[in-house]
Amino acid sequence: MNEFQRKLLDKVGANSYIATLADAARTVLAIEPYAYVVDVDGAIAPFGGAQQALAIAVPVFPGTLDVNVIMDNDSDFLWCATCGAARIVGSVDPQTFANIPTPDPSVLVQISDRSKGVTLYNGFVPMPLIAGQSGYPFLLNSPKLIKPRSTLKVQFSRDANFPTNSLGGVYLVLHGAKIFYA
């Protein structure tokens, strides 16, 4: 874990500001760092800590690929940051022989909260603009509280204006905290 990730987890886990975003009518029992992982090729994204893997066995997606992320039913999820990348075929780590995750602007993303009927962006957005670059996550300007059993629809597409790299997969990680109530 790098220093930036440690500071983010410290902020999420220890800051009383997070508790102010919780449901005021309920008593907060605990706040724990958590991440939901959307991984299109089935490998776990390289981040430690608690995560829920939503693996889809699709090596390369044609057109648009929809992935539903179903929130756990035991707590609210406070989404604070996002990171992600594409695994471009041919960019191989010589030690692990795995595809190196790379911010690829040809990968477009759209996220919708199906439980509320709200779309986060007015169109598909290049992944580096919402998922961070150079190993740093994208911090949301204000955390988004997502209720238990809510469904986020994450859509991936490709921008036809870019040279098409062959993808070995793509992942997106939603970082934040679980808020547990009495």
Buried (B, 14 or more C-beta within 10 A) or exposed (E): EEEEBEEBBEBBEEEEEBEEBBEEEEEBEEBBBBBBBBBBBBBEBEBEEEBBEBBBEBBBBEEEBEBEBBBBEEBBBBBBBBBBBBBBBEBBEEEEEEBBBBBBBBBBBBBBBBBEEEBBEEEBBBBBBBBBBEEEBBBBEEBBBBBBEBBBBBBBBBBEEEEEBEBBBBBBBBBBBBBBBE
